């Protein structure tokens, strides 16, 4: 499933997606973005896949957008069109989002699109040497991949404006303190730790994991009342699943459950 810009590999129930333009600091050209949308579509659609891990080859996660290649598309007031089976990794197009959890493992420079992809994901692991920068204002534009929507939800209004409006860099330590990343690890350990967490998630009931993610997203996007109204209606179908039967049996028999996602 790999392409010229991404290393895409199924590892059991995990899908790893590696940014692979290290000679360009993994700057996103249109091809890399297209390939990422297709990888997200595969993760969401494939019933054997339960969790995704996005990482980068080389010293840096991404230097951001390869802006000259994006300029004509942005000047037209749009993102590149999605191909059949692709999903918007920012979850902004109003259509379906990836149904499975996504974990990011970042290091080195992580600018612009890198932060916005992280903010659209679910768990973020950063090497202690990571440098974050939402630097669009330094180029005369502004962030359109979700940072203006999600950054303040994650770290608070004042903290978000501090970095969105100045374009200043944020250290990994500060990103962790503010809650933008969930764990800091020594450089070189970020992918290992992300895979450990992904493996733990993959061993839980996949239908239950997806229902949990869906419920939390409703609360975030539509408010507590909308999420509360769906709690019991969305729980009821799970009780007809093979996984609930297996979960009950494993509890009684005091063993690890072996879920099948049905």
Beta strands, then each sheet from edge to edge (+ up, - down):
strand 1: 6-11
strand 2: 14-19
strand 3: 51-56
strand 4: 101-106
strand 5: 109-111
strand 6: 123-127
strand 7: 131-133
strand 8: 169-171
strand 9: 183-185
sheet 1: 1+ 2- 3- 4- 6- 9-
sheet 2: 5+ 7+ 8-
end
